[in-house]
């Protein structure tokens, strides 16, 4: 049965108000004809990207590319930003969508209006918190497609945040690769070992024995380590988004003589559009959520009303956390 209401909906949304500051504010959502009304259950904080937005570090030349459909405000502040939300449809112009659990690219907000074409319907038995990892999984899957790993290759992942950990899980448990983890944080190394991953020693990095490396650290130092650790004709996939941060790379050593390749990866594009599209990629990611154990990749659950406090310590969170999930219950 279709649910229809003309009542004004009061929602609470997370805003970045000025550089380094966030607050939860109430706003009135006017009844949107033809749109779905969703009650949020969980959303995922993308620590690296959201930190750049929080501190106003998005370069002017890419702000149009970074803008999301349901984003409000601008990167000059205030801004409402975020892109992985799971909720239940409580009002719908389409009968068969009413009551369904869905994933949508939307900022952190407890009630949202969206177009029916923008939701991805989820199975009823899926954990909303795990489903909120879908956007990050899309980034991980795209990076693996870009890398084209070959049977028997040794793989290094530099930076054991949420993205690095998801790539490691897919490569090992789904694809059967030998993967090693490197991170400057002792806590992250301990966490990687607890999750069953092997970690590199200094001698392993010096041996330059990895055929493929992924830089998920978001730093130029991490990128340098990833490049240097690869062997002859090794490939490095860089997933770090640097914003306005400038850095130095040393390419005068084995980069050219070793015929090494540096590959950029970005989730907004499909590497092989003749074979895959955005919808099929999302379905693959859903299958991964259902098949693999990602629950241990969620290291912190934050109540929605407590989000502003979390953003005050986001730098610390980047050193200790993998998945940070917002709970709206």
SULUR-V384475 format. One record per run of one state. SS is the DSSP state (H for helix, E for strand, L for the rest). FROM is the first residue (numbers start at 0). TO is the last residue. If there is no record, write none. Layout:
ss->{SS & SS}
from->{FROM & FROM}
to->{TO & TO}
This chain:
ss->{L & E & L & E & L & E & L & H & L & H & L & E & L & E & L & E & L & H & L & E & L & E & L & E & H & L & E & L & H & L & H & L & E & L & H & L & E & L & H & L & E & L & H & L & E & L & H & L & E & L & H & L & E & L & H & L & H & E & H & L & H & L & E & L}
from->{0 & 8 & 18 & 20 & 29 & 34 & 45 & 46 & 54 & 59 & 66 & 71 & 73 & 78 & 80 & 84 & 91 & 94 & 97 & 100 & 104 & 108 & 109 & 110 & 115 & 118 & 119 & 121 & 127 & 131 & 133 & 147 & 153 & 158 & 161 & 174 & 177 & 182 & 185 & 194 & 197 & 199 & 201 & 206 & 209 & 215 & 219 & 228 & 229 & 238 & 253 & 257 & 260 & 264 & 277 & 291 & 294 & 297 & 303 & 312 & 313 & 320 & 322 & 327}
to->{7 & 17 & 19 & 28 & 33 & 44 & 45 & 53 & 58 & 65 & 70 & 72 & 77 & 79 & 83 & 90 & 93 & 96 & 99 & 103 & 107 & 108 & 109 & 114 & 117 & 118 & 120 & 126 & 130 & 132 & 146 & 152 & 157 & 160 & 173 & 176 & 181 & 184 & 193 & 196 & 198 & 200 & 205 & 208 & 214 & 218 & 227 & 228 & 237 & 252 & 256 & 259 & 263 & 276 & 290 & 293 & 296 & 302 & 311 & 312 & 319 & 321 & 326 & 328}
